[in-house]
Amino acid sequence: AGLTDLRQEAAMIIDWNNFTPWTALAGGLLVGLASAALLLLSGRVAGVSGILGGLLRPARGDTGWRLAFLGGLAASPLLYGLAAPLPAAEVDADWAALLASGLLVGIGTRYGGGCTSGHGVCGMARGSPRSLAATAAFMAAGIAVVFLLRHVLSQEPA
């Protein structure tokens, strides 16, 4: 009965009838290839918060690659949209919650010395103990927050 309940709850979040792992696999491969290329060709880690933060006080000759990387992040959904319809985006939060969560993520990346892409993708792939600890911490925090919001503070029956 427990597994059935989990499947029913997951079915409310994921459209299992239209789910295919191929786009996720392709996206993961592209992220991995881009991260590896940046590291191999320039010696830099593809941590988005660090790349963006480096634009606030750029070192000499450091702006071009950062803008190109961030431009690629912004352009990729547009390019995807040329090949296939973009999935519908639904944000179930008000502006105050979005601003507060963005602020908390920004603070967390400063305290954690990086973000999910820097630690979770690049650091874990390099076997960094610091990235393992950071990834475990932000995954545990995410799981705890979702559990708290959906099962403890929710007004809907669980």
C-alpha positions, 0 to 999 in steps of 0.5 A: 500500500505504501508504494502505491501511495507513493506512485499516486503522489508522484503521478500528481507531479509527473505526467507519466503518460508523456514522460520519456527519459530521452530529453533528460538524458540528452540534457544531462549529456550536454551539461556534462560535455559543456562542463568537461569542455570548459574545464579541459579547455580553460581550466574553469569550473562550470559553476553558474553562481561563480560565473555570474558572480565573476561579472560583478568584479571581473578580472582583466580579460575575464568577461567574454567567456562568462557572457558567452557561457551565460548567453548559451544558458539563455539561448538554449531554450530558444534553440530547443523551441526551434526543434520541439515545442517547449513544455508548459511552465507552471509556477505555483508561487507568488512573487514574494515566495519567488523573491524570498526563495531566490534570495535564500538560494543566493545566500546559500551559494555564497555560504556553500562556496558554489551552487548545484552546478559547481558542486553537484556536477563539476565537483562531484565528477572531480571527486571533491570531498567539499563538493560531496559535503555541499551536495549532500547538504543542499539535497538534504535541505531541499528534501526537508523543505519539500517535506515540511511544505507538503506534509507538515504545513500543507492544508491539504490532506496528505 
